[in-house]
């Protein structure tokens, strides 16, 4: 109703000068008019300008007198024509009415406050105060002197009145069109969309609040491991190449070309680009030699080493591919001892089950120095794993093509009450290090483990697919706690 009134009025009139008057004339609540004006203004049906007015409203006391009459009037009426003793008059009236009434009536010269009696001085009086209060209550203006007097008596207080003056806006129409928010299949098919008016985008509206990023448990554990390595003085190796050549992933590591791991059943080979373009040729030659005929007191594997096999690109199957590149680079400069680490993703063509995925993360550490022994490896492993909260370690002889001796690492799990395998380690073979050009007395001790294993233990996850991959519950990523390595 308010909306029709406004739009209808503007059809034939230039302006609504004052929404307050407009509302009063039509007997519509002003608040309702204001809400409609705001909404029409938002859609530019109308242009609205603020108007402010100082008005007066009655205090509670003021309101009371509109019903009872002013105290002076009440007092005057309580006095009989023959007069009345003051104390009797007092009994007839409220304490405050009596007090104020006496003062005001005397001021108005309505009454005589005699020693014996209080008497009327005039026959009739008019309750002007009540009249004025009623006028204000009805929104009518009164003279400045009257305002001053009523204000002094705290019967009225000022109030700012807010309203609008309204004119047609750029989108003015006598009736508001229903704007549509979505283009639907139905109105698209029927052609109705041509007639429809679509709601404009509100670019300044705030979107739904974005949740902050959440760290995946693997990232949290990775950050802690990185910190442990850094505290132990290790440098991080650059691991930003998932694609690697077979050469760096296998051949440089003295892994024979017939090794089952080099089969496509175990490794993902690339279709495009299927081969690597560049390898350090003199080093490639020395690697071929060591595989075919040996050297450095090794007999080699005595087979026909094929360059094409080494050129094949693959998704790296372990981060030791990165270690081999780094050690080769190290060998190109005058020797300096190094401690390196990496934590990154590797890929294996494995059947996926509760504990295996085709991609996972490896943690790898290595120390390269003159005269290192297996004891150094055991010592470093104790140091490293104690930072992870694993203080009881056991080692078991193992086999890797690139390490000798090799050891599997076991740790006693207090919760599971058993020894669990936690990693693999060894001393890189001379067949790997010497062709690179590292000095004869330089040894490299190294170890590797998965990032998933400790993370699953720490977070109590027993199916790797709940930790990583497309089936992970996003709630886990949002709500997972901070689990600290070493204090569980
Ligand atoms: N590369 C080994 C693996 O993938 C781990 C390892 C790293 C073993 C370094 C020995 C030395 O399991």
Boltz pocket constraint, residues with backbone or C-beta under 6 A from the ligand:
constraints:
  - pocket:
      binder: B
      contacts: [[A, 317], [A, 318], [A, 319], [A, 320], [A, 364], [A, 365], [A, 400], [A, 403], [A, 424], [A, 425], [A, 426], [A, 446], [A, 447], [A, 448], [A, 449]]
      max_distance: 6.0
